[in-house]
Amino acid sequence: MNPLKILLIEDNPTLARQTGEFLEAHGWQVDFAHNGRLGGRLALEQIYDLVILDLGLPDIDGLGVCRQIKQQAPVNMPVLMLTARDAFADKAQGFETGADDYLCKPFDPRELALRCRALARRNQLHRNDHICIGELTVRRREHRAERAGQPLKLTSIGFRILSILAEAHPEPVSRSAISHQIWGDGPPETDALKSHIYSLRQALDKPFPSPMLKTITNLGYRLEAPGADQ
């Protein structure tokens, strides 16, 4: 695995320094942010292999920063939350917001390093600019997609839905998960997702002989490459 590029968002200067020095001793590059606003901005401007995020920040709660990164970052970056909140409800809230892992303070830095490696390894997909599923190519950084060489005319939300489904392929994504990633905790009217799915189908499937966007009854949606085993 190549040296990791990590963003550490931590307002405690002593902990940030100690953690950063330990991670840098592994040959990894560490960028620092002492508050949520700076951390969120850096995560949207650059591509990191991993974001280590303190939950208790002075300006924006870590949950809000995590939500911003997961919804707006140009690629999927794993988020590991560091926090003194060890109750199950706190952990559940963190994962529901989009966190990929959770480590309670105080922690053994050796465990942090192991988790960093594991998260980065699982997320190698984001290193590529595009995802290919059969004849479909999703170019995330350019915010465009094509099928069988033909550009797809997608709305901004349609592209985000397609990207969510492409990243999860071949697994399905629930309606609630899609809605949360698109609109957070304040989704619009109840049929908004249905309307966007319809528009996505018009662009992705209607001009082609085989549909790729499949509805999973009582769950949500998934992408299937034409000719794939059912």
C-alpha positions as CSV (number, residue, x, y, z in Angstrom):
1,M,0.0,0.0,0.0
2,N,1.3,3.5,-0.9
3,P,1.9,6.0,2.0
4,L,-1.4,7.3,3.2
5,K,-2.5,10.9,3.0
6,I,-4.6,11.6,6.2
7,L,-6.6,14.6,7.3
8,L,-6.7,14.9,11.1
9,I,-9.4,17.2,12.5
10,E,-8.8,17.6,16.2
11,D,-9.0,20.8,18.4
12,N,-6.8,19.5,21.2
13,P,-3.4,20.7,20.2
14,T,-1.5,18.1,22.4
15,L,-3.5,15.1,21.1
16,A,-3.3,16.4,17.5
17,R,0.5,16.7,17.8
18,Q,1.0,13.3,19.4
19,T,-1.3,11.5,17.0
20,G,0.2,13.3,14.0
21,E,3.7,12.5,15.0
22,F,2.8,8.8,15.5
23,L,1.1,8.6,12.1
24,E,4.0,10.4,10.4
25,A,6.4,8.0,11.9
26,H,4.7,5.4,9.6
27,G,5.7,7.5,6.6
28,W,2.2,8.9,6.2
29,Q,1.4,12.5,5.3
30,V,-0.8,14.2,7.8
31,D,-2.7,17.5,7.3
32,F,-4.1,19.2,10.4
33,A,-7.3,21.1,11.0
34,H,-8.1,22.6,14.5
35,N,-11.8,23.1,13.9
36,G,-14.7,21.8,11.8
37,R,-14.9,24.6,9.3
38,L,-11.2,24.3,8.2
39,G,-11.5,20.5,8.2
40,G,-14.5,20.5,6.1
41,R,-13.0,22.9,3.6
42,L,-9.8,20.8,3.3
43,A,-11.8,17.6,2.8
44,L,-13.7,19.2,-0.1
45,E,-10.6,20.8,-1.7
46,Q,-8.2,17.8,-1.5
47,I,-8.4,14.0,-1.8
48,Y,-7.4,12.1,1.3
49,D,-7.1,8.3,1.9
50,L,-8.7,8.8,5.3
51,V,-10.2,11.5,7.6
52,I,-9.7,11.2,11.3
53,L,-12.4,13.3,12.9
54,D,-12.9,14.4,16.5
55,L,-16.6,14.4,17.4
56,G,-16.4,17.3,19.9
57,L,-15.2,20.3,17.9
58,P,-15.5,23.9,19.1
59,D,-17.4,25.3,16.1
60,I,-19.2,22.6,14.2
61,D,-20.1,19.3,15.8
62,G,-18.1,16.4,14.3
63,L,-21.4,14.8,13.1
64,G,-22.0,17.9,10.9
65,V,-18.5,17.8,9.5
66,C,-18.9,14.1,8.7
67,R,-22.2,14.7,7.0
68,Q,-20.6,17.5,4.9
69,I,-17.7,15.3,3.8
70,K,-19.9,12.4,2.9
71,Q,-22.4,14.5,1.0
72,Q,-20.1,17.0,-0.8
73,A,-16.6,15.5,-1.2
74,P,-15.8,14.6,-4.8
75,V,-14.8,11.1,-3.8
76,N,-15.7,8.7,-1.0
77,M,-13.2,9.3,1.8
78,P,-13.4,7.0,4.9
79,V,-14.1,8.8,8.1
80,L,-12.8,7.5,11.4
81,M,-14.4,9.2,14.4
82,L,-12.4,9.9,17.6
83,T,-14.4,10.7,20.6
84,A,-14.9,10.2,24.4
85,R,-18.5,9.4,23.8
86,D,-18.7,5.6,24.2
87,A,-22.4,5.0,24.6
88,F,-24.1,2.8,22.0
89,A,-26.5,5.6,21.0
90,D,-23.5,7.9,20.3
91,K,-21.8,5.3,18.2
92,A,-25.0,4.6,16.3
93,Q,-25.5,8.2,15.5
94,G,-22.0,8.5,14.2
95,F,-22.4,5.5,11.9
96,E,-25.8,6.8,10.7
97,T,-24.2,10.1,9.8
98,G,-21.7,8.2,7.6
99,A,-18.7,7.4,9.8
100,D,-16.8,4.3,8.6
101,D,-15.2,3.5,12.0
102,Y,-15.3,4.7,15.6
103,L,-12.5,4.8,18.2
104,C,-13.1,5.9,21.7
105,K,-10.6,8.1,23.7
106,P,-8.3,7.3,25.3
107,F,-7.0,5.0,22.6
108,D,-3.8,3.0,21.8
109,P,-2.2,4.7,18.8
110,R,-1.1,1.3,17.5
111,E,-4.8,0.4,17.2
112,L,-5.5,3.7,15.4
113,A,-2.7,2.8,12.9
114,L,-4.2,-0.6,12.3
115,R,-7.7,0.9,11.7
116,C,-6.2,3.5,9.3
117,R,-4.6,0.8,7.2
118,A,-7.8,-1.3,7.1
119,L,-10.1,1.6,6.1
120,A,-7.7,2.8,3.4
121,R,-7.4,-0.7,2.0
122,R,-11.1,-1.2,1.8
123,N,-11.5,2.2,0.1
124,Q,-8.9,1.8,-2.7
125,L,-11.8,2.3,-5.1
126,H,-11.8,6.1,-4.5
127,R,-8.2,6.4,-5.9
128,N,-9.7,5.9,-9.4
129,D,-11.5,8.8,-11.1
130,H,-14.1,6.5,-12.5
131,I,-16.2,3.4,-11.8
132,C,-17.0,0.9,-14.6
133,I,-20.0,-1.4,-14.4
134,G,-20.4,-3.3,-17.6
135,E,-21.0,-0.7,-20.3
136,L,-21.5,2.1,-17.7
137,T,-18.7,4.5,-16.7
138,V,-19.2,7.0,-13.9
139,R,-16.6,9.7,-13.9
140,R,-17.0,11.2,-10.4
141,R,-14.4,13.9,-10.5
142,E,-15.8,15.2,-13.8
143,H,-19.4,14.7,-12.6
144,R,-20.5,12.9,-15.8
145,A,-21.3,9.4,-16.9
146,E,-21.7,7.5,-20.1
147,R,-23.2,4.2,-21.2
148,A,-22.0,2.3,-24.2
149,G,-20.0,5.3,-25.1
150,Q,-23.0,7.6,-25.1
151,P,-23.0,10.6,-22.6
152,L,-25.9,10.5,-20.2
153,K,-27.9,13.7,-19.6
154,L,-28.2,13.7,-15.8
155,T,-29.3,16.3,-13.3
156,S,-26.9,17.0,-10.4
157,I,-29.0,14.9,-8.1
158,G,-29.4,12.2,-10.7
159,F,-25.6,12.0,-10.9
160,R,-25.3,11.8,-7.2
161,I,-27.8,9.0,-7.0
162,L,-26.0,7.1,-9.8
163,S,-22.7,7.6,-8.0
164,I,-24.1,6.2,-4.7
165,L,-25.4,3.2,-6.5
166,A,-22.2,2.7,-8.5
167,E,-20.1,2.8,-5.3
168,A,-22.3,0.2,-3.6
169,H,-22.4,-2.1,-6.6
170,P,-23.3,-5.0,-6.6
171,E,-25.0,-4.4,-3.3
172,P,-28.4,-2.6,-3.1
173,V,-28.9,0.8,-1.4
174,S,-32.0,1.5,0.7
175,R,-34.2,4.4,-0.1
176,S,-33.6,5.9,3.3
177,A,-29.8,5.7,2.8
178,I,-30.0,7.4,-0.6
179,S,-32.3,10.1,0.8
180,H,-30.0,10.7,3.7
181,Q,-26.9,11.1,1.6
182,I,-28.7,13.5,-0.8
183,W,-30.7,15.6,1.6
184,G,-29.3,14.8,5.1
185,D,-31.9,15.1,7.9
186,G,-34.2,17.4,6.0
187,P,-35.5,15.6,2.9
188,P,-38.1,17.4,0.7
189,E,-41.5,16.1,0.0
190,T,-41.9,12.3,0.3
191,D,-42.0,11.6,-3.5
192,A,-38.9,13.6,-4.3
193,L,-36.6,10.5,-4.5
194,K,-39.2,8.6,-6.6
195,S,-39.2,11.5,-9.0
196,H,-35.4,11.6,-9.3
197,I,-35.2,7.9,-9.8
198,Y,-37.7,8.2,-12.6
199,S,-35.5,10.8,-14.3
200,L,-32.4,8.7,-13.8
201,R,-34.1,5.7,-15.4
202,Q,-35.1,7.9,-18.4
203,A,-31.4,8.8,-18.9
204,L,-29.7,5.6,-17.9
205,D,-32.1,2.9,-19.3
206,K,-34.7,4.2,-21.7
207,P,-32.3,4.6,-24.7
208,F,-30.8,1.1,-24.3
209,P,-32.2,-2.4,-24.7
210,S,-31.4,-3.6,-21.2
211,P,-32.2,-1.8,-17.9
212,M,-29.4,-1.4,-15.3
213,L,-31.3,0.4,-12.5
214,K,-33.2,-2.3,-10.6
215,T,-35.8,-1.8,-7.9
216,I,-35.5,-4.1,-4.9
217,T,-38.9,-4.6,-3.4
218,N,-39.3,-3.2,0.2
219,L,-35.6,-2.0,0.2
220,G,-34.3,0.3,-2.5
221,Y,-32.3,0.1,-5.7
222,R,-29.1,-1.4,-7.2
223,L,-27.3,-1.3,-10.5
224,E,-26.9,-4.5,-12.6
225,A,-24.7,-4.8,-15.6
226,P,-26.6,-6.0,-18.7
227,G,-26.3,-9.8,-19.0
228,A,-25.2,-10.3,-15.4
229,D,-26.4,-13.4,-13.6
230,Q,-29.6,-12.7,-11.7
